[in-house]
């Protein structure tokens, strides 16, 4: 069925807001979305004008289509009740009572964790495709399909806490991570072969003006000890997915591009820079595919399995040598044999690589934090402080927090009592910053709870005593690159950050 409701975006463009209480029937979906985004439990609306069908059918249609907008919020609505009464011939008052699978604390905790994950697995320099691959692989490697959970298996809060859940949780997490990356994405509801009458959920994502299907749940073919990745249901067309999925085509944009067909036979892959490393589907030889060109090249004539990237190395089981653990360093093409026991699984978490052997033994390899700062230039950093509006920044040991909210745009300088300074070189009306330096420099910047990166480099000033006492990992990361000339050093990072360490 084609939707007769105007979109969430169209309603906002015509001046609609959460304060709009008298609406026409075609505005109902947008207003319900706004209330569910706020997790409102009780509210009333007045429908004004002629209704094209019975009110209960319009209300049911609106709730059934609510997943098209702000799915992370609308799909966490667990129960809904409404009652209505006529105020006059063409005016009806509807009272809503809703309940949710999450609360504001859950929302805050989940969004903070999501942003932390995105800082670890993506960089602003990545292409949209690389970011989509990174998120897809993170979910598959981290989570397991399981209906029986302590909390609701449909809730993203349960999913992130227990690392288990069902297709709804998979698809909602993917949709919200795309939203945090400002990548257009739909949460899709339909049916799939073998899923029973309960329905199935997956996603559509937009890459370079074309839409594609992504079913992260069906790409997760592993289990609790071995989260194997495949790309059979990654970036598909309507025709490709329709072989075993069904959905209302009128509600979603068409997916027609076969650009990524070459990826669909890949499995056990890992993202290394702008390439995927994987066993060739026919020979199992260690192979690389460029995400820019989708061209492939053979890396080594050996049979690989369980390819996983960490610490600058591709870890894999070498079936040409007894299925034992090997590593491959991409830059030097160096192969290293790491033991004599047969590997049966390689499982990657956010901080550990777990290698399981046939004899039951396991090895846990710590994953070093990704470098967030690289030295590219050394020069004196000059800051004209008179151009900035100063805002106090709260210090919490090895982290700092602050929010700027103003009626007019301004350049902002966040400053703490212990000498940390953060200069934003593009005018903003609202900005929240969170800085952590316990595991290298991690800077989170959000506007209206959405991650943001600026074209102009952000300038961060750290007193050198903090570098020496609080961030040994940063010292180890930069090594001899931390040198003080005229009491300053400037480091340009791939995250568009200018770091100034002052003596």
C-alpha positions as CSV (number, residue, x, y, z in Angstrom):
1,X,0.0,0.0,0.0
2,X,1.2,3.5,-0.8
3,X,1.4,5.8,2.2
4,X,-1.1,8.7,2.2
5,X,0.7,10.4,5.1
6,X,3.1,13.2,4.5
7,X,6.7,12.5,5.6
8,X,8.3,13.5,8.9
9,X,10.7,15.8,7.0
10,X,7.8,17.4,5.0
11,X,5.9,18.1,8.1
12,X,8.9,19.8,9.7
13,X,9.5,21.9,6.6
14,X,6.0,23.2,6.7
15,X,6.5,24.4,10.2
16,X,5.1,21.5,12.1
17,X,6.5,20.6,15.5
18,X,5.9,18.7,18.8
19,X,3.7,21.7,19.8
20,X,1.3,21.1,17.0
21,X,-1.7,19.5,18.5
22,X,-4.4,20.2,15.9
23,X,-3.6,18.3,12.7
24,X,-5.1,16.8,9.6
25,X,-5.2,13.0,9.1
26,X,-2.2,13.0,6.7
27,X,0.0,14.7,9.4
28,X,-0.7,12.0,12.0
29,X,2.3,9.8,11.2
30,X,4.8,12.7,11.5
31,X,3.3,13.9,14.8
32,X,3.2,10.4,16.3
33,X,6.9,10.0,15.3
34,X,7.8,13.2,17.1
35,X,6.1,12.1,20.3
36,X,7.7,8.6,20.2
37,X,11.1,10.2,19.5
38,X,10.6,11.9,22.9
39,X,9.4,8.7,24.5
40,X,6.2,10.5,25.4
41,X,3.8,8.2,27.3
42,X,0.7,10.2,27.3
43,X,-0.5,12.9,24.9
44,X,-3.5,14.1,23.0
45,X,-4.1,15.2,19.4
46,X,-7.1,16.8,17.6
47,X,-7.8,15.6,14.1
48,X,-9.4,18.3,12.1
49,X,-11.2,17.8,8.7
50,X,-12.8,15.1,6.7
51,X,-11.4,11.5,7.2
52,X,-11.1,9.3,4.1
53,X,-11.6,6.1,6.1
54,X,-12.5,5.1,9.6
55,X,-10.3,6.7,12.3
56,X,-9.2,3.4,13.8
57,X,-7.9,2.3,10.3
58,X,-6.0,5.6,10.0
59,X,-4.5,5.2,13.4
60,X,-3.5,1.5,12.7
61,X,-1.9,2.6,9.4
62,X,0.1,5.3,11.1
63,X,1.5,3.0,13.8
64,X,2.2,0.3,11.2
65,X,4.2,2.8,9.1
66,X,5.9,4.5,12.0
67,X,9.1,2.5,11.4
68,X,9.7,4.6,8.2
69,X,10.9,7.5,10.4
70,X,13.0,7.5,13.6
71,X,12.8,3.7,13.8
72,X,15.1,3.5,16.8
73,X,12.4,5.3,18.8
74,X,9.2,4.2,17.1
75,X,10.1,0.5,17.1
76,X,10.9,0.6,20.8
77,X,7.2,1.4,21.4
78,X,6.1,-1.9,22.9
79,X,2.4,-1.2,23.5
80,X,-0.1,1.5,22.4
81,X,-3.6,2.4,23.4
82,X,-5.8,5.2,22.3
83,X,-9.4,6.4,22.8
84,X,-11.2,9.1,20.9
85,X,-14.3,11.3,21.0
86,X,-15.9,13.6,18.6
87,X,-15.7,17.4,19.5
88,X,-17.7,18.5,16.5
89,X,-18.6,17.2,13.0
90,X,-15.0,17.3,11.7
91,X,-13.0,17.5,14.9
92,X,-12.0,14.4,16.9
93,X,-9.8,14.3,20.0
94,X,-7.5,11.3,20.4
95,X,-5.9,10.4,23.7
96,X,-2.8,8.2,23.4
97,X,-1.1,6.0,26.1
98,X,2.2,4.4,25.0
99,X,4.9,2.3,26.7
100,X,8.4,1.6,25.5
101,X,11.2,-1.0,25.7
102,X,13.7,1.7,26.8
103,X,13.8,4.8,29.0
104,X,15.8,8.1,28.8
105,X,18.7,6.6,30.7
106,X,18.8,3.6,28.4
107,X,18.8,6.0,25.4
108,X,21.6,8.1,26.8
109,X,23.7,5.1,27.6
110,X,23.2,3.5,24.2
111,X,23.9,6.6,22.2
112,X,27.1,7.2,24.2
113,X,28.2,3.6,23.6
114,X,27.4,3.8,19.9
115,X,29.5,6.9,19.5
116,X,32.4,5.2,21.3
117,X,32.1,2.3,18.9
118,X,32.0,4.5,15.9
119,X,35.2,6.3,17.1
120,X,36.9,2.9,17.2
121,X,35.7,1.4,14.0
122,X,35.4,4.4,11.6
123,X,37.2,7.6,10.7
124,X,35.9,10.7,8.9
125,X,38.3,9.9,6.1
126,X,36.5,6.7,5.3
127,X,34.1,6.5,2.3
128,X,30.5,5.9,2.9
129,X,31.0,2.3,1.7
130,X,33.9,1.7,4.1
131,X,31.8,3.0,7.0
132,X,28.8,0.7,6.0
133,X,31.2,-2.3,5.8
134,X,32.7,-1.4,9.2
135,X,29.3,-1.2,10.9
136,X,28.1,-4.4,9.3
137,X,31.2,-6.3,10.3
138,X,31.1,-4.9,13.9
139,X,27.5,-6.1,14.4
140,X,28.1,-9.5,13.0
141,X,31.3,-10.0,15.0
142,X,29.9,-8.7,18.2
143,X,26.3,-10.0,18.5
144,X,24.5,-13.3,18.3
145,X,21.0,-14.2,17.3
146,X,19.1,-15.4,20.3
147,X,15.4,-15.2,21.2
148,X,15.9,-16.2,24.9
149,X,17.5,-13.2,26.6
150,X,17.2,-11.8,30.1
151,X,15.8,-8.5,28.8
152,X,13.6,-8.1,25.8
153,X,15.3,-9.7,22.7
154,X,13.7,-6.9,20.6
155,X,15.4,-4.1,22.5
156,X,18.6,-2.5,21.4
157,X,19.4,-1.9,25.1
158,X,19.3,-5.7,25.8
159,X,21.2,-6.3,22.5
160,X,24.0,-4.0,23.5
161,X,24.2,-5.3,27.1
162,X,23.8,-9.0,26.6
163,X,25.2,-9.1,23.0
164,X,22.2,-11.2,22.0
165,X,18.9,-10.5,20.3
166,X,16.7,-11.0,17.3
167,X,16.5,-9.5,13.8
168,X,14.7,-6.4,15.1
169,X,17.6,-5.5,17.4
170,X,20.1,-6.2,14.6
171,X,18.3,-3.9,12.2
172,X,17.6,-1.1,14.7
173,X,21.2,-1.0,15.8
174,X,22.4,-0.8,12.2
175,X,19.8,1.9,11.4
176,X,20.9,4.0,14.4
177,X,24.6,3.7,13.7
178,X,23.9,4.8,10.2
179,X,22.0,7.8,11.6
180,X,24.9,8.7,13.8
181,X,27.1,8.7,10.7
182,X,24.6,10.7,8.7
183,X,24.2,7.9,6.2
184,X,20.6,7.6,4.9
185,X,19.0,4.3,6.1
186,X,15.6,2.7,6.4
187,X,14.5,0.1,8.8
188,X,12.5,-2.4,6.7
189,X,9.7,-4.7,7.9
190,X,8.6,-7.6,5.9
191,X,8.7,-11.4,5.7
192,X,11.5,-13.9,4.9
193,X,11.6,-17.5,4.1
194,X,11.9,-19.7,7.2
195,X,11.2,-16.8,9.6
196,X,7.6,-17.9,10.4
197,X,4.6,-15.6,10.8
198,X,6.4,-13.2,13.1
199,X,7.9,-11.2,10.3
200,X,11.5,-10.1,9.7
201,X,13.4,-6.9,9.8
202,X,16.4,-5.6,7.8
203,X,17.7,-2.3,6.3
204,X,18.1,-0.2,3.2
205,X,21.1,2.0,3.0
206,X,22.0,4.8,0.5
207,X,25.5,4.9,-1.1
208,X,26.3,7.4,-3.8
209,X,22.7,8.2,-4.6
210,X,21.6,4.5,-4.9
211,X,19.7,2.4,-2.4
212,X,20.7,-1.2,-1.4
213,X,19.3,-3.9,1.0
214,X,21.4,-5.0,3.9
215,X,20.3,-7.9,6.1
216,X,22.8,-8.1,8.9
217,X,21.0,-10.9,10.7
218,X,21.2,-13.2,7.7
219,X,24.9,-12.3,7.2
220,X,25.7,-13.5,10.8
221,X,26.3,-17.2,10.3
222,X,28.5,-17.7,13.4
223,X,27.7,-18.6,16.9
224,X,28.7,-17.6,20.4
225,X,32.3,-18.6,19.9
226,X,32.9,-17.8,16.3
227,X,31.1,-14.9,14.6
228,X,31.8,-15.6,10.9
229,X,31.0,-12.9,8.4
230,X,29.5,-13.3,4.9
231,X,28.2,-10.7,2.4
232,X,25.5,-12.7,0.7
233,X,22.8,-10.2,2.0
234,X,24.9,-7.1,1.8
235,X,24.1,-4.3,-0.6
236,X,21.5,-6.2,-2.7
237,X,19.0,-5.1,-5.3
238,X,15.2,-5.7,-5.0
239,X,15.4,-8.6,-7.4
240,X,18.3,-10.2,-5.6
241,X,16.6,-10.0,-2.1
242,X,13.1,-10.9,-3.4
243,X,14.3,-14.5,-3.9
244,X,13.7,-15.1,-0.2
245,X,12.4,-11.8,1.3
246,X,9.0,-10.1,0.8
247,X,8.1,-6.4,1.7
248,X,5.8,-3.6,0.6
249,X,7.6,-2.1,-2.3
250,X,5.4,1.1,-2.3
251,X,6.8,2.1,1.1
252,X,10.5,2.2,0.2
253,X,12.7,3.5,-2.5
254,X,13.7,1.0,-5.3
255,X,17.0,-0.8,-5.1
256,X,18.2,-1.4,-8.6
257,X,22.0,-1.1,-8.7
258,X,24.1,-4.3,-9.0
259,X,27.3,-2.4,-8.3
260,X,28.3,-4.6,-5.4
261,X,27.4,-8.0,-6.9
262,X,31.1,-9.0,-6.7
263,X,31.0,-8.9,-2.9
264,X,28.1,-11.3,-2.4
265,X,30.2,-14.5,-2.4
266,X,32.7,-13.3,0.1
267,X,33.0,-14.7,3.6
268,X,35.4,-14.6,6.6
269,X,36.4,-11.1,5.4
270,X,38.0,-8.3,7.4
271,X,38.3,-4.6,6.5
272,X,41.9,-3.4,6.2
273,X,42.1,0.3,5.1
274,X,40.1,0.5,1.9
275,X,40.4,-3.2,1.2
276,X,38.6,-6.4,2.2
277,X,40.9,-9.4,3.0
278,X,39.3,-12.8,2.7
279,X,39.7,-16.4,1.5
280,X,38.9,-16.6,-2.2
281,X,35.5,-18.3,-2.6
282,X,36.9,-21.0,-5.0
283,X,40.5,-21.5,-4.0
284,X,40.5,-20.1,-0.4
285,X,43.8,-18.3,-1.2
286,X,44.3,-15.2,0.8
287,X,42.8,-12.4,-1.4
288,X,42.2,-8.7,-1.2
289,X,39.4,-6.6,-2.8
290,X,39.6,-2.9,-3.3
291,X,36.4,-1.2,-2.1
292,X,37.2,1.7,-4.5
293,X,37.3,-0.4,-7.7
294,X,36.0,-3.8,-6.5
295,X,39.1,-5.3,-8.2
296,X,40.8,-8.3,-6.5
297,X,44.4,-9.4,-6.1
298,X,45.9,-12.6,-4.7
299,X,48.0,-11.9,-1.6
300,X,49.3,-15.4,-0.8
301,X,48.9,-18.8,-2.4
302,X,47.8,-20.5,0.8
303,X,44.3,-21.5,2.0
304,X,43.0,-19.2,4.7
305,X,40.0,-19.2,7.0
306,X,38.7,-16.9,9.8
307,X,40.4,-13.7,8.5
308,X,40.4,-11.1,11.2
309,X,42.2,-7.8,11.4
310,X,43.8,-6.4,14.6
311,X,47.0,-4.7,15.7
312,X,48.0,-4.0,12.1
313,X,47.9,-7.7,11.2
314,X,45.5,-10.1,9.5
315,X,45.1,-13.1,11.7
316,X,43.9,-16.3,10.0
317,X,43.9,-20.1,10.1
318,X,46.3,-21.4,7.4
319,X,44.8,-24.6,6.0
320,X,47.9,-25.1,3.8
321,X,49.9,-25.7,7.0
322,X,47.7,-27.7,9.3
323,X,45.1,-25.0,10.0
324,X,47.5,-23.3,12.5
325,X,47.4,-19.6,13.4
326,X,49.3,-17.2,11.0
327,X,49.5,-13.4,10.7
328,X,50.0,-11.4,7.5
329,X,51.3,-7.8,7.6
330,X,49.9,-6.0,4.6
331,X,52.6,-3.3,4.3
332,X,55.5,-5.7,4.2
333,X,53.7,-8.9,3.0
334,X,55.4,-10.6,6.0
335,X,53.9,-14.0,7.0
336,X,54.4,-15.3,10.5
337,X,53.5,-18.7,11.9
338,X,52.2,-18.3,15.5
339,X,51.9,-21.8,16.8
340,X,51.4,-25.5,16.1
341,X,47.8,-26.1,17.3
342,X,44.9,-26.3,14.8
343,X,42.6,-23.3,14.9
344,X,38.9,-23.9,15.0
345,X,37.6,-20.3,15.5
346,X,38.8,-16.7,15.8
347,X,36.4,-14.4,17.6
348,X,37.0,-10.6,17.8
349,X,35.5,-8.4,20.5
350,X,36.2,-4.6,20.8
351,X,39.2,-5.2,22.9
352,X,40.3,-8.8,22.5
353,X,41.0,-11.4,19.8
354,X,40.1,-14.8,21.0
355,X,41.7,-17.8,19.2
356,X,40.2,-21.2,19.9
357,X,42.1,-24.4,19.1
358,X,40.9,-28.0,18.4
359,X,42.5,-29.1,21.8
360,X,40.1,-26.8,23.6
361,X,42.8,-24.2,24.4
362,X,42.2,-20.5,23.8
363,X,44.5,-17.5,23.4
364,X,43.4,-14.0,24.1
365,X,45.3,-11.3,22.2
366,X,44.7,-7.7,23.4
367,X,43.7,-5.4,20.6
368,X,45.6,-2.1,20.8
369,X,43.5,1.0,20.4
370,X,43.5,2.4,16.8
371,X,45.9,5.4,16.4
372,X,43.8,8.5,16.4
373,X,46.6,11.0,16.0
374,X,49.4,10.9,13.5
375,X,52.3,13.4,13.3
376,X,52.3,15.3,10.0
377,X,53.8,18.7,10.8
378,X,55.6,20.6,13.5
379,X,55.1,24.4,13.7
380,X,54.1,27.0,16.2
381,X,50.3,27.1,16.8
382,X,49.0,30.7,17.0
383,X,45.6,31.2,18.4
384,X,43.8,34.6,18.5
385,X,41.8,34.1,21.6
386,X,39.9,37.3,21.2
387,X,37.9,35.7,18.3
388,X,36.3,33.0,20.5
389,X,33.5,32.8,23.0
390,X,34.9,31.1,26.2
391,X,32.9,28.3,27.7
392,X,33.9,26.4,30.8
393,X,34.7,22.7,30.4
394,X,34.2,20.3,33.3
395,X,37.2,18.1,34.2
396,X,36.5,14.5,35.2
397,X,40.0,13.0,35.7
398,X,41.1,12.0,32.2
399,X,37.9,13.2,30.4
400,X,36.3,16.6,29.9
401,X,32.7,17.6,29.1
402,X,31.0,20.8,28.0
403,X,28.0,22.2,26.1
404,X,27.6,25.4,24.2
405,X,24.0,26.6,23.5
406,X,23.5,30.2,22.2
407,X,21.0,32.2,20.2
408,X,23.6,33.3,17.7
409,X,26.5,31.5,16.0
410,X,30.0,32.0,17.4
411,X,33.5,30.5,17.4
412,X,33.8,28.7,20.7
413,X,36.8,28.0,23.0
414,X,36.1,25.3,25.6
415,X,38.5,25.7,28.5
416,X,39.0,23.8,31.8
417,X,40.6,24.8,35.0
418,X,43.5,22.3,34.5
419,X,44.6,23.9,31.3
420,X,42.9,21.9,28.6
421,X,41.6,24.1,25.8
422,X,39.5,23.2,22.7
423,X,39.0,25.7,19.9
424,X,36.1,25.2,17.4
425,X,37.0,27.1,14.2
426,X,33.5,27.1,12.6
427,X,30.6,29.1,14.0
428,X,28.0,27.1,15.9
429,X,24.8,27.8,17.9
430,X,24.9,24.5,19.7
431,X,27.6,21.9,20.4
432,X,28.4,19.3,23.0
433,X,31.9,18.0,23.3
434,X,33.4,15.0,25.1
435,X,37.1,14.5,25.3
436,X,38.9,11.4,26.6
437,X,42.7,10.9,26.7
438,X,43.1,7.7,28.7
439,X,43.5,5.6,25.5
440,X,44.9,8.1,23.2
441,X,42.9,11.2,22.1
442,X,39.2,10.5,21.6
443,X,37.1,13.6,20.8
444,X,33.3,13.2,20.4
445,X,31.4,16.3,19.1
446,X,27.6,16.3,18.7
447,X,24.9,18.7,17.6
448,X,21.4,17.7,18.6
449,X,22.8,14.3,19.7
450,X,24.2,13.6,16.2
451,X,28.0,13.2,15.6
452,X,29.6,16.1,13.7
453,X,32.9,16.7,12.0
454,X,34.1,20.2,10.9
455,X,35.9,21.2,7.7
456,X,38.1,23.5,9.6
457,X,40.5,21.8,12.0
458,X,39.6,21.7,15.7
459,X,42.5,22.9,17.8
460,X,43.2,21.0,21.1
461,X,45.6,22.4,23.7
462,X,47.0,19.9,26.3
463,X,49.4,20.8,29.0
464,X,52.5,18.5,28.7
465,X,52.1,17.4,32.3
466,X,48.8,15.7,31.3
467,X,50.5,13.9,28.4
468,X,53.3,12.7,30.8
469,X,51.0,11.6,33.6
470,X,47.7,10.7,32.2
471,X,48.3,9.4,28.7
472,X,51.2,6.9,28.5
473,X,49.4,5.3,25.6
474,X,49.6,8.6,23.7
475,X,53.3,8.8,24.5
476,X,53.8,5.2,23.3
477,X,51.7,6.0,20.3
478,X,53.7,9.1,19.2
479,X,57.1,8.2,20.7
480,X,59.8,10.5,19.5
481,X,57.3,12.6,17.7
482,X,56.5,14.4,20.9
483,X,59.3,17.0,20.9
484,X,59.1,20.5,22.3
485,X,60.5,23.3,20.2
486,X,59.8,26.8,21.6
487,X,57.5,25.1,24.1
488,X,55.1,23.8,21.4
489,X,54.5,21.0,19.0
490,X,51.6,20.7,16.5
491,X,50.3,17.4,15.3
492,X,47.9,17.0,12.4
493,X,45.7,14.0,12.6
494,X,43.5,12.3,10.1
495,X,40.5,13.3,12.2
496,X,41.1,17.0,11.3
497,X,42.5,17.8,14.7
498,X,45.4,20.1,15.5
499,X,47.0,19.0,18.8
500,X,49.1,21.6,20.6
501,X,51.1,20.4,23.6
502,X,52.3,23.3,25.7
503,X,55.1,23.2,28.3
